[in-house]
Amino acid sequence: MINKELLDILACPKCKGELKLTTKEDGLVCDKCKLLYEIRDDIPVMLIDEARKVD
């Protein structure tokens, strides 16, 4: 699980917008860019090239 304090300071690397934790807590979503950044081994992968598009 990702630390609440860490979640509060993380921002989307593409637009610098707010990120929200997914309901399964397996990724962070930017509603503005429609990108999902996966969380692997409790570490968010904040690379634009590895983000997935979401609808």
Secondary structure as UniProt FT lines:
FT   HELIX           4..9
FT   TURN            13..15
FT   STRAND          20..21
FT   TURN            23..24
FT   STRAND          27..30
FT   TURN            31..34
FT   STRAND          35..40
FT   TURN            41..42
FT   STRAND          43..44
FT   HELIX           48..50
FT   STRAND          52..53
//
